[in-house]
Amino acid sequence: MAERESLLLALLAPGSIEAAVCREQDAIFGEHGLVSAIALPPLVPIAFLGRGLQERGEGQELPRGLLGRVERTVRAPYRFTVAGTAWEAGALFLVLDSGGVWRALREACAPETGGADLFPVSEGFFLGCVEATDAQRESIHVKANGASFSSVSLALVSILTPEAGADWWREVSYTVEEEKPLRGKRE
């Protein structure tokens, strides 16, 4: 079966926050059977990289220096706060208030973006639920407890899915290709 690689620039949270989001993903899957809720680890998607970068051949290099260049656009100190849930283009997100950090990262990688996105990106943890019916959407409740954190990593994630078919979350694998702690520049 032919595979499609999507390269995603994302934020990865510290272990305690990751565990809490993972519990919510597992609860959605357990209560509603929505596989897309558990298809990927807890991550905050920033942008899918352009088709030219996505179609790299076996053994080709990833974009050099991208994480460092993007990371330098963030001003420290910063804080992320869980601010509720929202549906974005058919996907559920655990919304974050990043104080402008997410937008700065998204704008910094804009020259690298383009092409088709695998799923929508939004300022929050991707909880999937893309296959949910309207009735399921109304019955999904996520505990958005106002958790706050300041330690994150910027990551380049390779996501492999079948070339054809709309249900990408049923046969998906991912690899964190590169990761860099988000430090930001001090003012």
Z-matrix of the N, CA and C atoms (Angstrom, degrees):
N
C 1 1.442
C 2 1.524 1 108.90
N 3 1.332 2 115.87 1 133.17
C 4 1.460 3 120.87 2 178.91
C 5 1.519 4 109.54 3 -72.26
N 6 1.339 5 114.89 4 141.07
C 7 1.456 6 120.28 5 -179.92
C 8 1.520 7 110.59 6 -113.64
N 9 1.293 8 114.46 7 154.51
C 10 1.458 9 122.24 8 175.57
C 11 1.519 10 107.31 9 -116.16
N 12 1.330 11 117.25 10 132.88
C 13 1.448 12 121.37 11 175.42
C 14 1.518 13 109.14 12 -102.97
N 15 1.319 14 115.52 13 129.76
C 16 1.459 15 121.87 14 173.44
C 17 1.519 16 106.89 15 -116.08
N 18 1.327 17 116.61 16 130.16
C 19 1.460 18 121.27 17 177.72
C 20 1.524 19 108.77 18 -101.27
N 21 1.327 20 114.71 19 121.95
C 22 1.454 21 121.38 20 -175.59
C 23 1.517 22 110.33 21 -117.30
N 24 1.309 23 116.60 22 129.35
C 25 1.447 24 121.64 23 169.84
C 26 1.526 25 105.52 24 -88.84
N 27 1.336 26 116.87 25 125.67
C 28 1.459 27 120.63 26 -173.42
C 29 1.515 28 111.23 27 -145.39
N 30 1.325 29 115.26 28 163.91
C 31 1.455 30 122.38 29 171.34
C 32 1.515 31 108.53 30 -102.37
N 33 1.336 32 115.79 31 138.38
C 34 1.458 33 122.24 32 175.33
C 35 1.523 34 106.92 33 -114.84
N 36 1.322 35 115.80 34 133.05
C 37 1.470 36 121.77 35 -175.49
C 38 1.525 37 110.93 36 -87.98
N 39 1.340 38 116.06 37 165.88
C 40 1.464 39 119.41 38 176.36
C 41 1.534 40 110.12 39 -67.37
N 42 1.341 41 115.49 40 163.53
C 43 1.456 42 121.89 41 -172.95
C 44 1.514 43 116.02 42 -52.49
N 45 1.319 44 119.09 43 -42.61
C 46 1.466 45 120.82 44 -177.24
C 47 1.526 46 111.12 45 -67.14
N 48 1.311 47 117.77 46 -39.74
C 49 1.467 48 121.46 47 178.34
C 50 1.529 49 109.21 48 -71.61
N 51 1.329 50 116.47 49 -42.59
C 52 1.462 51 120.73 50 177.47
C 53 1.528 52 110.48 51 -56.94
N 54 1.320 53 117.70 52 -43.20
C 55 1.471 54 121.70 53 179.83
C 56 1.525 55 111.03 54 -63.83
N 57 1.322 56 117.44 55 -40.60
C 58 1.467 57 120.87 56 179.61
C 59 1.524 58 111.18 57 -65.74
N 60 1.334 59 117.00 58 -42.79
C 61 1.466 60 120.55 59 178.49
C 62 1.525 61 109.90 60 -66.61
N 63 1.314 62 116.71 61 -40.11
C 64 1.468 63 121.83 62 178.22
C 65 1.532 64 110.66 63 -59.59
N 66 1.321 65 117.55 64 -40.59
C 67 1.469 66 121.08 65 177.14
C 68 1.528 67 110.71 66 -61.16
N 69 1.325 68 117.00 67 -38.89
C 70 1.466 69 120.66 68 178.16
C 71 1.531 70 110.67 69 -67.50
N 72 1.336 71 116.86 70 -41.87
C 73 1.460 72 120.80 71 177.23
C 74 1.533 73 109.98 72 -60.46
N 75 1.324 74 116.49 73 -45.98
C 76 1.471 75 121.03 74 179.75
C 77 1.528 76 111.25 75 -62.83
N 78 1.333 77 117.16 76 -38.78
C 79 1.463 78 120.94 77 179.52
C 80 1.530 79 110.85 78 -65.25
N 81 1.321 80 117.12 79 -41.36
C 82 1.466 81 120.58 80 177.89
C 83 1.520 82 109.87 81 -62.16
N 84 1.330 83 116.35 82 -45.43
C 85 1.467 84 120.00 83 178.56
C 86 1.530 85 110.41 84 -62.72
N 87 1.328 86 117.31 85 -45.98
C 88 1.458 87 121.33 86 -178.25
C 89 1.520 88 113.14 87 -62.72
N 90 1.321 89 117.32 88 -40.16
C 91 1.465 90 121.42 89 -176.71
C 92 1.524 91 113.35 90 -83.23
N 93 1.328 92 116.97 91 -33.88
C 94 1.463 93 120.47 92 -171.57
C 95 1.525 94 114.25 93 -119.78
N 96 1.329 95 118.01 94 -10.12
C 97 1.462 96 121.17 95 179.82
C 98 1.514 97 114.04 96 69.35
N 99 1.320 98 118.09 97 22.74
C 100 1.464 99 121.94 98 -178.04
C 101 1.529 100 109.58 99 -85.71
N 102 1.313 101 115.50 100 104.78
C 103 1.459 102 122.05 101 -175.16
C 104 1.525 103 111.64 102 -64.45
N 105 1.319 104 117.79 103 -34.11
C 106 1.464 105 119.42 104 -178.09
C 107 1.533 106 112.17 105 -63.35
N 108 1.335 107 117.34 106 -19.25
C 109 1.467 108 120.53 107 178.27
C 110 1.528 109 111.99 108 -67.90
N 111 1.318 110 116.68 109 -26.47
C 112 1.472 111 120.41 110 -178.25
C 113 1.525 112 112.87 111 -115.67
N 114 1.327 113 117.07 112 10.10
C 115 1.463 114 120.84 113 -175.99
C 116 1.522 115 113.01 114 -69.42
N 117 1.322 116 116.53 115 -30.53
C 118 1.467 117 121.46 116 -177.88
C 119 1.522 118 109.37 117 -128.32
N 120 1.319 119 117.01 118 157.66
C 121 1.469 120 119.62 119 177.31
C 122 1.530 121 109.14 120 -71.54
N 123 1.325 122 117.48 121 168.81
C 124 1.463 123 119.24 122 175.89
C 125 1.528 124 110.28 123 -61.19
N 126 1.309 125 115.68 124 117.67
C 127 1.458 126 120.89 125 177.93
C 128 1.512 127 109.72 126 -149.50
N 129 1.320 128 115.10 127 154.53
C 130 1.461 129 122.60 128 176.45
C 131 1.522 130 106.62 129 -108.52
N 132 1.341 131 117.51 130 105.30
C 133 1.468 132 119.52 131 -178.14
C 134 1.521 133 111.53 132 -70.44
N 135 1.316 134 115.37 133 134.52
C 136 1.463 135 120.53 134 176.82
C 137 1.518 136 109.46 135 -102.87
N 138 1.328 137 116.72 136 -51.99
C 139 1.467 138 120.08 137 -179.58
C 140 1.518 139 110.33 138 -166.53
N 141 1.325 140 114.88 139 146.19
C 142 1.457 141 120.47 140 169.46
C 143 1.515 142 106.80 141 -86.26
N 144 1.316 143 116.46 142 136.39
C 145 1.455 144 120.99 143 -178.55
C 146 1.520 145 110.03 144 -78.90
N 147 1.319 146 115.51 145 158.07
C 148 1.455 147 122.20 146 -173.51
C 149 1.512 148 115.02 147 -61.13
N 150 1.309 149 114.94 148 161.45
C 151 1.458 150 122.31 149 -176.82
C 152 1.525 151 112.26 150 -57.24
N 153 1.317 152 118.26 151 -38.20
C 154 1.458 153 119.98 152 -179.82
C 155 1.519 154 111.55 153 -59.62
N 156 1.317 155 116.94 154 -38.03
C 157 1.452 156 121.07 155 178.61
C 158 1.519 157 110.93 156 -77.63
N 159 1.335 158 116.49 157 -34.52
C 160 1.456 159 120.40 158 -177.51
C 161 1.528 160 111.97 159 -68.93
N 162 1.313 161 117.32 160 -29.74
C 163 1.455 162 120.05 161 -175.27
C 164 1.520 163 112.36 162 -94.51
N 165 1.305 164 116.82 163 34.35
C 166 1.455 165 120.32 164 177.95
C 167 1.525 166 108.87 165 -69.87
N 168 1.276 167 115.88 166 146.91
C 169 1.456 168 120.22 167 -179.48
C 170 1.521 169 111.98 168 -82.43
N 171 1.313 170 115.49 169 173.20
C 172 1.470 171 122.05 170 178.60
C 173 1.520 172 109.72 171 -55.09
N 174 1.317 173 116.77 172 125.93
C 175 1.447 174 121.92 173 177.36
C 176 1.525 175 115.48 174 81.66
N 177 1.334 176 118.04 175 -1.99
C 178 1.456 177 119.99 176 178.35
C 179 1.516 178 110.02 177 -71.55
N 180 1.300 179 115.14 178 150.02
C 181 1.460 180 122.08 179 -178.11
C 182 1.528 181 111.31 180 -71.44
N 183 1.322 182 113.49 181 151.11
C 184 1.457 183 120.60 182 171.09
C 185 1.523 184 107.98 183 -80.03
N 186 1.336 185 117.60 184 164.85
C 187 1.466 186 119.05 185 179.98
C 188 1.527 187 111.33 186 -58.33
N 189 1.313 188 117.14 187 117.79
C 190 1.473 189 122.26 188 -176.49
C 191 1.520 190 111.11 189 -71.13
N 192 1.324 191 115.15 190 133.49
C 193 1.451 192 120.67 191 174.11
C 194 1.512 193 116.12 192 74.51
N 195 1.316 194 118.34 193 2.26
C 196 1.456 195 120.72 194 -176.59
C 197 1.529 196 111.83 195 -59.77
N 198 1.334 197 117.39 196 -48.88
C 199 1.466 198 119.72 197 -177.19
C 200 1.528 199 111.25 198 -62.08
N 201 1.322 200 117.55 199 -42.46
C 202 1.461 201 120.66 200 179.01
C 203 1.514 202 112.45 201 -64.67
N 204 1.332 203 115.97 202 -42.24
C 205 1.468 204 120.26 203 -179.49
C 206 1.525 205 110.67 204 -64.75
N 207 1.321 206 116.30 205 -45.05
C 208 1.463 207 121.13 206 -179.23
C 209 1.524 208 110.39 207 -67.97
N 210 1.318 209 116.72 208 -41.32
C 211 1.463 210 121.95 209 -176.94
C 212 1.530 211 111.96 210 -61.79
N 213 1.317 212 117.66 211 -33.33
C 214 1.462 213 121.71 212 -178.24
C 215 1.524 214 113.54 213 -67.94
N 216 1.325 215 118.11 214 -12.30
C 217 1.468 216 120.37 215 -179.70
C 218 1.525 217 112.44 216 -81.31
N 219 1.318 218 117.44 217 -11.01
C 220 1.470 219 121.87 218 -177.56
C 221 1.520 220 109.79 219 -89.05
N 222 1.315 221 115.34 220 136.97
C 223 1.461 222 121.64 221 176.44
C 224 1.516 223 109.08 222 -97.75
N 225 1.328 224 116.69 223 131.60
C 226 1.460 225 121.85 224 177.54
C 227 1.533 226 107.94 225 -98.81
N 228 1.283 227 119.01 226 154.87
C 229 1.464 228 127.78 227 -3.27
C 230 1.526 229 110.95 228 -80.29
N 231 1.312 230 116.88 229 162.11
C 232 1.455 231 123.10 230 178.76
C 233 1.523 232 108.46 231 -143.78
N 234 1.327 233 115.95 232 166.26
C 235 1.455 234 121.72 233 179.82
C 236 1.522 235 108.22 234 -149.00
N 237 1.328 236 115.70 235 140.36
C 238 1.457 237 122.70 236 176.38
C 239 1.530 238 107.84 237 -107.98
N 240 1.321 239 116.99 238 135.21
C 241 1.456 240 121.79 239 179.13
C 242 1.519 241 109.44 240 -130.25
N 243 1.325 242 116.85 241 131.21
C 244 1.462 243 121.56 242 176.58
C 245 1.526 244 107.26 243 -69.52
N 246 1.338 245 116.46 244 127.33
C 247 1.464 246 121.16 245 -171.06
C 248 1.526 247 113.73 246 -124.31
N 249 1.323 248 119.17 247 19.59
C 250 1.464 249 120.66 248 178.98
C 251 1.514 250 112.28 249 118.46
N 252 1.313 251 115.70 250 -162.75
C 253 1.461 252 121.42 251 178.82
C 254 1.520 253 109.58 252 -126.84
N 255 1.327 254 115.34 253 157.43
C 256 1.464 255 120.86 254 176.89
C 257 1.521 256 109.32 255 -156.17
N 258 1.317 257 114.64 256 146.43
C 259 1.466 258 121.36 257 172.93
C 260 1.515 259 107.63 258 -92.04
N 261 1.323 260 116.05 259 131.11
C 262 1.462 261 122.23 260 179.40
C 263 1.515 262 108.33 261 -130.54
N 264 1.329 263 116.55 262 112.47
C 265 1.465 264 122.10 263 178.50
C 266 1.535 265 112.18 264 49.79
N 267 1.343 266 116.05 265 41.59
C 268 1.456 267 120.93 266 175.88
C 269 1.511 268 116.09 267 87.89
N 270 1.318 269 118.34 268 3.08
C 271 1.470 270 121.90 269 178.87
C 272 1.529 271 109.18 270 -119.97
N 273 1.335 272 115.07 271 148.67
C 274 1.460 273 120.57 272 -179.81
C 275 1.526 274 110.18 273 -95.50
N 276 1.325 275 115.72 274 136.71
C 277 1.454 276 122.29 275 178.71
C 278 1.523 277 109.75 276 -127.68
N 279 1.316 278 115.55 277 142.69
C 280 1.449 279 123.02 278 168.36
C 281 1.528 280 104.59 279 -90.11
N 282 1.310 281 116.13 280 101.36
C 283 1.458 282 123.91 281 -168.64
C 284 1.527 283 111.34 282 -67.01
N 285 1.321 284 114.61 283 140.87
C 286 1.464 285 122.25 284 175.34
C 287 1.521 286 109.74 285 -117.19
N 288 1.304 287 115.54 286 144.10
C 289 1.459 288 121.41 287 166.26
C 290 1.519 289 104.62 288 -101.17
N 291 1.324 290 116.37 289 112.03
C 292 1.465 291 120.59 290 -176.20
C 293 1.522 292 112.24 291 -105.20
N 294 1.316 293 117.08 292 4.20
C 295 1.466 294 119.28 293 -179.78
C 296 1.521 295 112.75 294 62.82
N 297 1.319 296 117.81 295 28.73
C 298 1.462 297 122.18 296 178.12
C 299 1.519 298 114.83 297 95.57
N 300 1.332 299 118.57 298 -6.36
C 301 1.469 300 121.08 299 -178.77
C 302 1.527 301 110.71 300 -63.63
N 303 1.332 302 117.43 301 -46.98
C 304 1.467 303 121.11 302 -178.11
C 305 1.527 304 110.22 303 -59.16
N 306 1.330 305 116.43 304 -46.41
C 307 1.468 306 120.36 305 -178.59
C 308 1.535 307 110.43 306 -63.42
N 309 1.329 308 117.99 307 -41.22
C 310 1.466 309 120.80 308 178.88
C 311 1.525 310 111.34 309 -61.62
N 312 1.331 311 116.88 310 -42.34
C 313 1.467 312 120.79 311 178.05
C 314 1.527 313 111.01 312 -64.89
N 315 1.323 314 116.21 313 -42.72
C 316 1.471 315 121.07 314 -179.90
C 317 1.531 316 110.65 315 -62.73
N 318 1.315 317 116.48 316 -44.25
C 319 1.462 318 120.26 317 179.12
C 320 1.528 319 111.39 318 -66.13
N 321 1.320 320 117.28 319 -36.42
C 322 1.465 321 120.86 320 -178.76
C 323 1.518 322 112.51 321 -67.15
N 324 1.327 323 117.62 322 -30.62
C 325 1.466 324 119.50 323 -179.45
C 326 1.524 325 112.26 324 -97.53
N 327 1.324 326 118.42 325 4.86
C 328 1.466 327 122.06 326 -178.57
C 329 1.527 328 113.82 327 -51.96
N 330 1.345 329 120.10 328 -39.88
C 331 1.466 330 118.93 329 179.39
C 332 1.538 331 113.60 330 -62.55
N 333 1.316 332 117.14 331 -20.76
C 334 1.467 333 121.58 332 -177.68
C 335 1.525 334 112.78 333 -93.21
N 336 1.329 335 117.65 334 -6.06
C 337 1.468 336 120.28 335 -174.32
C 338 1.512 337 111.50 336 -92.00
N 339 1.312 338 114.84 337 169.64
C 340 1.454 339 121.56 338 179.17
C 341 1.512 340 109.75 339 137.03
N 342 1.301 341 116.12 340 165.33
C 343 1.464 342 119.57 341 -177.54
C 344 1.515 343 110.57 342 86.63
N 345 1.310 344 115.82 343 -172.81
C 346 1.459 345 121.38 344 -176.28
C 347 1.528 346 111.01 345 -84.34
N 348 1.322 347 115.40 346 133.75
C 349 1.456 348 121.16 347 175.87
C 350 1.520 349 109.38 348 -88.85
N 351 1.310 350 116.81 349 144.81
C 352 1.458 351 122.30 350 178.95
C 353 1.519 352 111.01 351 -70.66
N 354 1.333 353 116.50 352 -38.00
C 355 1.461 354 123.02 353 177.17
C 356 1.526 355 107.17 354 -151.61
N 357 1.331 356 118.03 355 165.64
C 358 1.461 357 118.59 356 -179.17
C 359 1.527 358 111.89 357 -66.84
N 360 1.316 359 116.14 358 154.44
C 361 1.459 360 121.04 359 173.93
C 362 1.517 361 107.87 360 -111.52
N 363 1.304 362 115.50 361 145.02
C 364 1.450 363 121.55 362 -179.63
C 365 1.524 364 107.97 363 -156.58
N 366 1.310 365 116.48 364 164.78
C 367 1.459 366 121.70 365 -177.97
C 368 1.530 367 109.42 366 -78.43
N 369 1.325 368 114.92 367 78.69
C 370 1.459 369 120.55 368 -179.79
C 371 1.518 370 111.35 369 173.40
N 372 1.335 371 115.28 370 171.73
C 373 1.464 372 120.81 371 177.26
C 374 1.521 373 109.60 372 -72.37
N 375 1.326 374 116.92 373 130.18
C 376 1.459 375 122.57 374 177.99
C 377 1.527 376 108.58 375 -73.26
N 378 1.331 377 116.44 376 116.40
C 379 1.461 378 122.03 377 177.99
C 380 1.524 379 112.22 378 -105.12
N 381 1.305 380 117.72 379 6.17
C 382 1.464 381 121.04 380 176.40
C 383 1.516 382 112.45 381 69.70
N 384 1.322 383 114.71 382 -122.27
C 385 1.472 384 122.15 383 -178.49
C 386 1.526 385 111.90 384 64.71
N 387 1.329 386 117.33 385 22.53
C 388 1.458 387 120.86 386 -176.44
C 389 1.523 388 112.75 387 -68.35
N 390 1.332 389 117.45 388 -20.61
C 391 1.461 390 120.22 389 179.20
C 392 1.532 391 112.68 390 -96.40
N 393 1.329 392 117.23 391 8.23
C 394 1.465 393 121.56 392 -177.59
C 395 1.525 394 112.00 393 -68.25
N 396 1.322 395 114.99 394 141.59
C 397 1.464 396 120.78 395 172.87
C 398 1.527 397 108.19 396 -79.69
N 399 1.321 398 116.73 397 168.84
C 400 1.465 399 120.02 398 178.08
C 401 1.527 400 110.77 399 -59.40
N 402 1.323 401 117.21 400 -40.65
C 403 1.469 402 120.91 401 179.81
C 404 1.529 403 110.45 402 -64.33
N 405 1.329 404 117.44 403 -41.07
C 406 1.464 405 120.22 404 178.31
C 407 1.521 406 110.88 405 -65.15
N 408 1.326 407 117.07 406 -40.64
C 409 1.469 408 120.41 407 -179.84
C 410 1.524 409 110.82 408 -58.15
N 411 1.301 410 116.34 409 -42.02
C 412 1.462 411 120.25 410 -179.63
C 413 1.523 412 112.25 411 -67.39
N 414 1.331 413 117.69 412 -26.71
C 415 1.466 414 120.41 413 -175.67
C 416 1.530 415 114.04 414 -97.36
N 417 1.325 416 118.21 415 -1.62
C 418 1.467 417 120.96 416 179.17
C 419 1.521 418 109.38 417 -83.14
N 420 1.317 419 115.21 418 122.54
C 421 1.463 420 121.11 419 178.39
C 422 1.523 421 108.86 420 -125.62
N 423 1.308 422 115.28 421 126.57
C 424 1.462 423 122.07 422 -179.15
C 425 1.519 424 107.71 423 -116.46
N 426 1.312 425 114.96 424 138.15
C 427 1.465 426 120.22 425 178.65
C 428 1.529 427 108.88 426 -79.89
N 429 1.309 428 115.45 427 101.62
C 430 1.463 429 120.65 428 175.97
C 431 1.521 430 106.44 429 -97.83
N 432 1.308 431 115.88 430 94.94
C 433 1.459 432 120.52 431 -168.47
C 434 1.517 433 116.29 432 -92.00
N 435 1.308 434 119.38 433 9.84
C 436 1.461 435 120.22 434 179.71
C 437 1.523 436 114.20 435 75.44
N 438 1.341 437 117.21 436 17.21
C 439 1.466 438 120.48 437 178.43
C 440 1.521 439 109.48 438 -55.14
N 441 1.313 440 115.30 439 149.17
C 442 1.445 441 121.60 440 -176.95
C 443 1.528 442 108.75 441 -135.45
N 444 1.332 443 116.57 442 143.00
C 445 1.459 444 120.58 443 -179.14
C 446 1.523 445 109.75 444 -155.80
N 447 1.327 446 115.94 445 159.19
C 448 1.459 447 119.98 446 -179.52
C 449 1.527 448 112.85 447 -130.11
N 450 1.300 449 117.19 448 1.76
C 451 1.455 450 121.00 449 180.00
C 452 1.528 451 109.35 450 -107.74
N 453 1.327 452 116.42 451 115.91
C 454 1.465 453 121.45 452 177.09
C 455 1.521 454 109.13 453 -141.03
N 456 1.323 455 114.50 454 164.13
C 457 1.461 456 120.76 455 173.50
C 458 1.515 457 108.90 456 -119.47
N 459 1.300 458 115.45 457 145.31
C 460 1.452 459 122.65 458 172.90
C 461 1.521 460 105.93 459 -92.68
N 462 1.324 461 117.08 460 131.14
C 463 1.464 462 119.71 461 -174.75
C 464 1.516 463 111.92 462 -135.74
N 465 1.313 464 114.39 463 149.40
C 466 1.456 465 122.43 464 170.87
C 467 1.521 466 105.44 465 -106.26
N 468 1.339 467 116.00 466 114.86
C 469 1.456 468 122.33 467 -173.88
C 470 1.525 469 109.44 468 -111.80
N 471 1.329 470 115.70 469 126.54
C 472 1.464 471 121.76 470 174.83
C 473 1.524 472 107.40 471 -94.07
N 474 1.339 473 116.60 472 123.16
C 475 1.458 474 122.19 473 -179.21
C 476 1.522 475 108.02 474 -116.20
N 477 1.332 476 116.08 475 120.95
C 478 1.467 477 121.06 476 178.89
C 479 1.516 478 109.82 477 -103.27
N 480 1.327 479 115.67 478 128.98
C 481 1.457 480 122.93 479 178.98
C 482 1.525 481 108.92 480 -136.01
N 483 1.334 482 117.61 481 164.17
C 484 1.464 483 118.76 482 175.08
C 485 1.529 484 110.30 483 -61.50
N 486 1.307 485 116.29 484 145.37
C 487 1.466 486 121.53 485 179.69
C 488 1.525 487 111.13 486 -62.12
N 489 1.312 488 116.24 487 -41.76
C 490 1.463 489 120.77 488 -177.91
C 491 1.525 490 109.56 489 -111.22
N 492 1.307 491 115.20 490 152.91
C 493 1.458 492 119.57 491 176.04
C 494 1.504 493 112.45 492 107.57
N 495 1.310 494 115.27 493 141.10
C 496 1.454 495 121.41 494 -176.70
C 497 1.525 496 112.39 495 -85.08
N 498 1.325 497 118.44 496 -21.54
C 499 1.469 498 121.74 497 -176.17
C 500 1.531 499 111.05 498 -89.27
N 501 1.326 500 117.66 499 60.02
C 502 1.458 501 122.67 500 -175.57
C 503 1.528 502 112.20 501 -58.26
N 504 1.324 503 118.13 502 -30.72
C 505 1.463 504 122.83 503 -175.28
C 506 1.522 505 113.33 504 -69.48
N 507 1.305 506 118.46 505 -12.25
C 508 1.465 507 121.32 506 -179.84
C 509 1.529 508 112.77 507 -80.74
N 510 1.323 509 116.70 508 -26.64
C 511 1.467 510 121.59 509 -179.86
C 512 1.533 511 108.28 510 -136.34
N 513 1.306 512 115.77 511 75.80
C 514 1.457 513 120.66 512 -175.18
C 515 1.528 514 109.57 513 -127.09
N 516 1.310 515 115.07 514 145.54
C 517 1.461 516 120.87 515 170.51
C 518 1.528 517 106.50 516 -138.99
N 519 1.300 518 115.30 517 157.65
C 520 1.458 519 118.86 518 -178.43
C 521 1.524 520 109.50 519 -144.81
N 522 1.324 521 114.53 520 156.70
C 523 1.452 522 122.55 521 176.43
C 524 1.519 523 108.08 522 -140.81
N 525 1.314 524 116.85 523 132.88
C 526 1.459 525 119.91 524 171.78
C 527 1.523 526 105.71 525 -81.53
N 528 1.324 527 115.78 526 106.20
C 529 1.464 528 122.26 527 -174.77
C 530 1.523 529 112.40 528 -77.35
N 531 1.318 530 115.60 529 -35.02
C 532 1.462 531 120.65 530 -178.52
C 533 1.526 532 107.36 531 -153.37
N 534 1.327 533 116.22 532 143.91
C 535 1.458 534 120.89 533 -178.67
C 536 1.524 535 109.01 534 -143.84
N 537 1.324 536 114.88 535 141.04
C 538 1.465 537 120.53 536 -178.71
C 539 1.525 538 108.08 537 -143.92
N 540 1.328 539 117.34 538 128.35
C 541 1.469 540 118.68 539 176.26
C 542 1.529 541 109.63 540 -59.04
N 543 1.313 542 116.63 541 135.76
C 544 1.448 543 121.30 542 178.27
C 545 1.526 544 108.23 543 -82.66
N 546 1.290 545 116.26 544 111.78
C 547 1.458 546 121.43 545 -178.08
C 548 1.530 547 110.90 546 -105.52
N 549 1.310 548 115.89 547 -43.46
C 550 1.459 549 119.98 548 -176.84
C 551 1.519 550 111.41 549 75.63
N 552 1.323 551 114.81 550 166.17
C 553 1.468 552 121.11 551 179.39
C 554 1.516 553 108.64 552 -93.53
N 555 1.313 554 115.65 553 136.21
C 556 1.470 555 121.57 554 174.29
C 557 1.530 556 107.92 555 -77.83
N 558 1.297 557 115.33 556 143.43
C 559 1.471 558 119.45 557 179.07
C 560 1.503 559 110.27 558 -87.02
